[in-house]
Amino acid sequence: MSKEIIKIIALILEHELNLKNDQVVLTNQKFNIPPDDRLYVAVELMGSRPFGVKTAYEADPITGELLEVQSVNCQEMYSVLAYSKGPTARQRNWEIAPALVSTFAQQQQEEHSFKIGYLPRMTDVSGLDGTSRLNRYRLTFVALVAYRKTKPVEYFDQFAQPTIISNP
């Protein structure tokens, strides 16, 4: 897998919600909430649960070299936080769920071998931020992800000459 799933989810939201690059962030990035009323989205990986781990061996079709193939299937929990200083987050929070099942989202899922679950949960997590109220809505969902790593198998068929040490 060449690209992180969290970055693909951020790309899907940016594309489907018609947001600018500065409006979509990954959690724990340095980001200060701007004073404008635009919609901002933060994507977070909340946790992962592997449910299948496998090691297999296959021959490289070009060189014939034996390769070890390690794979893991995971259920990953993601959170999307939509927020704004004005009413935009309250008015547009419903757009996140359909964005995750859009045609563009399905194309990205197929290209990168993962599947976003159909039944997300939306929660109002609004609260005071200094002297104003920040509108926040958190949508949580799961994604099924498959990871795969291939590496050559090391053979132990060449040994160093033994050294014999005896006591005189």
N, C-alpha and C positions, 0 to 999 in steps of 0.2 A: 504494500500500500504506500503510495508516494505522498499522499497529502493527508493531513490530520482531519478527522471527521468534524471536529469543532470548527475548523476553518471553512469546511464545505457548508456546514449549517449556517455560518455567518454569511457566506456568499449567497446562499439561497434567500435568506431574509433580506439582504441588501438589494438583491435583484427583484424579488417579489413585492417588497414594500416601497420600492423606488426611493431608497435612502442613499445618501452620499456616503463615501468611505469613512468620513469622520463620525458618522452616526451609529456605526456598528463596531462594538469592541468585544474583545474576549475578556473574561473575568481575570482580575489580577494584573491587567495592563495599567500603566500609569494613565489615568484619565480623570480630568476634573469636569464636573457637571457644568456645562455652559449656561449662561443666563437667558438664552433664547427659549422659545416655546416649541421648538421642533421635537419630534419623536426620536428617542435614542434607544438602542437595543444592546444589551450585554448578554453574551452566550457563555454558559458555564458547564463544564463536565463535573457532575456531582459525585459520580462513582461508577464503578464497573464491576460486573460479576461474571467471571469466566464460567461457561457451562460445558465446554468441550475443548480438550487439549489433545493434540496428536503429533506424533513424530513418524514420518514415513521416509522411505528411501526410493529414489528414482535415478535413472541414468540421464545424464546430459545428452540431448539428442545430437549435438554437434561433436562434442569431444568424447562421449562415452564415459566420462568421469562420473563416479557415484556421488550423488548429492543427498544431503539430509534436508528434508522439508519439515519445518516446524510450523504448526498452525494452531490457532486458538480462536474460538468463537466466544464472543462476549455480549452480554446485555449491558449497555451503558445508559446511565440516567443523565439527561441533559436538562438544563433550565435556561429559559429565555426570559430576561427581565426587560420589559418595555417601560420606559419612564419619560416624563416631561415635566417642565415647570408649569405649563399651561394644561388645557384640557385634551391635548392631542393624544396622549397615552390612553385616556379614558375612552375617547372616541374611536381609536384605531386598534385597540388591543385584540379585537376579534379577528383582525386580518392575519395574525400570526399562524393560527391553526390551519387555515386554508393554504397559506404559503408553503407549509411543510408537506402538503399533499398535491401541490401544483404539478403541472407537466414538467417544468424546469427542475423541480425537486426530484421527481421520479427519474429524470434523465441523469441527474447527478448521483442519485443512489445507485442506479444501475452501473454507471461508469466507475464508481469507487467501491462497489461491493458492500453496501450496507442497506439497512431498511429502517425507516422511521415508523414507529408505532402510530396507529390511527386515533387513539383516544387520549389526547393530552388533557391536562387538568390546569385550569386558569384560577389564580388566586389574587385577590386585591391585597397588596402589601403596601399601600400608600401610608404616608406618615409625614410628620413635620420634619423639615430640614431647615434649621435656623429659624427665620421669621416667616417662611412660606411653606405651603404644603406641596410636597412632591408627589405627583400621581405615578404610582408604580403598579405594574401587573406582572405576575410571575406565571409562566406557563412551563410545566414540567412534562417530559415525555421520555420514552425509552427508544433506543435504537439498537438493532441487532447488527453487530459488526464482526467481520472475519479478517483476521490478520494472518499473514503468511511470511515466513522467512526461509530462504534457501541458502545453504552453504555447502562447500565441498567437504566430504568425509576424509578425515586424516587417516592414512594407513600406517600401521606400525610394522612394516615389513623390512625396514632397514635398521640395523642395530649397530652401535659402535663396537669396535673391537673390545673384548673384555680385557681388563687389566687384572693380573693375578699378583697378589702381594702375599709373600710368605715371610714368616719370622725366621731370621737366620739363627 
